[in-house]
């Protein structure tokens, strides 16, 4: 063995010996400690008992001081431990609460994570739904904006975009039919003049199929949808203006109406017919108004009655003998027969305008007449004893005019302003020869003179412009008496004169009583002055009830007012 190896073994042996001594010291100390512990344990009951007896009072003191809010102190370890434990309760409580709170948060975090995973999974389903809905929305929006349609073009110009090509073709065929029917000749589109192009179009560009008919018709230009004015089935003119009849009435009303006008209408049947007309036949409303306010070719005739002469007929209608003959060539002016029909005019109005007015005016009220017999006077002679006076009345009446001539008057109300005063007359009772004239004339009726002797302009068709007598207005049916004694030369109907009585007084004078309603005498009968001969009427050409009284002297008419009292 070498020397280094010997040194190592010596060192190891010395270490082992030291370890044995250390173990021996530890074994000795442990034995001592065990003996001391056993001795302490043996004396422990007495020690504990003595200690326990002192704990009760001390604990009461600590509790009372704690309740009093004082902080008890002690140098003893056990007391400090007892004081420390209650003081740690709030901290332990807080720590326990914090621990449970932490566990709860961890639990919530776990639940949140699970919920997040569930939410992410649930989110996938709405996204899929939204994607599908978006696709459907895009498709719906597309088809709400676009649709299939057909563009109809004429000579390269697009007229209308319609939904159905078949319907468009039907419209084109209808337009052809309208042109054929209106023009009375065959017509068809050129082969390439009208085209139909189908495809996708914006819905906003779609037009009405009905518009296509008008646009295609206007583009061709041969016919136009218009409004044709007819008067008694006679075409006056056509216009594109829909309210032609109303416009015409308004225009006529502006000319004929006043602030008192109630209505303006036409005697003739005026109607509007809608439909296609040739474009070149259209006229404006001004032309139509000019036509209806003018006259048209037509005949106004007169039938000859007993007592008529050529001169009388011409004079009554404001014509000379030659002018009447020009309208009636071939007639002998010196010889006409009862029943002959003479043409008085070759023109008649296109339109007869009827205007109704509400009028308010003051009118005379006829007075009554009472008679007192006078034996000193011949029968039929009268004289005024007390002159009567007309009363006054406030009248409201509807008056109808036809072409400016009054044809009817209807009294709506009558308010008396002043009452009339009765007239008293003496009436002769002395008998006289019935045929004997007195040489003077009396009034055939009582009333106002509404038309004097001579030239006049009544506006009444058929009325003369040269009046050969006077018109005395009175009530319908009023008694007409002979103006003087004589022989009844004529009773009958005389055209515009109506029912007429002519008395020949045998002294160069004749008197005429026209427009009667009926007769009380007959031709050849002798009458005395004041004898009832007829009744007031409206026969012939009149504007109301009156008696036309005329006087002839040696075959010529004279003014009756020069012979009446």
ZINOR-V895743 format. One record per run of one state. SS is the DSSP state (2 for helix, 1 for strand, 0 for the rest). FROM is the first residue (numbers start at 1). LEN is the number of residues. Records with the same first field share a line. If there is no record, write none. Layout:
SS = FROM-LEN  FROM-LEN
//
This chain:
0 = 1-2  68-9  155-2  163-2  184-10  206-3  221-2  232-2  240-4  257-4  267-3  283-2  293-2  304-6  317-4  328-4  333-2  336-5  350-3  366-3  379-3  387-2  390-1  403-2  419-2  422-1  431-10  442-6  452-2  456-10  468-2  474-5  482-4  494-1  498-1  505-4  520-6  528-4  538-8  554-2  559-1  563-1  565-1
2 = 3-65  77-69  165-19  203-3  209-12  244-13  279-3  285-8  310-7  321-7  495-3  560-3
1 = 146-9  157-6  194-9  223-9  234-6  261-6  270-9  282-1  295-9  332-1  335-1  341-9  353-13  369-10  382-5  389-1  391-12  405-14  421-1  423-8  441-1  448-4  454-2  466-2  470-4  479-3  486-8  499-6  509-11  526-2  532-6  546-8  556-3  564-1
//
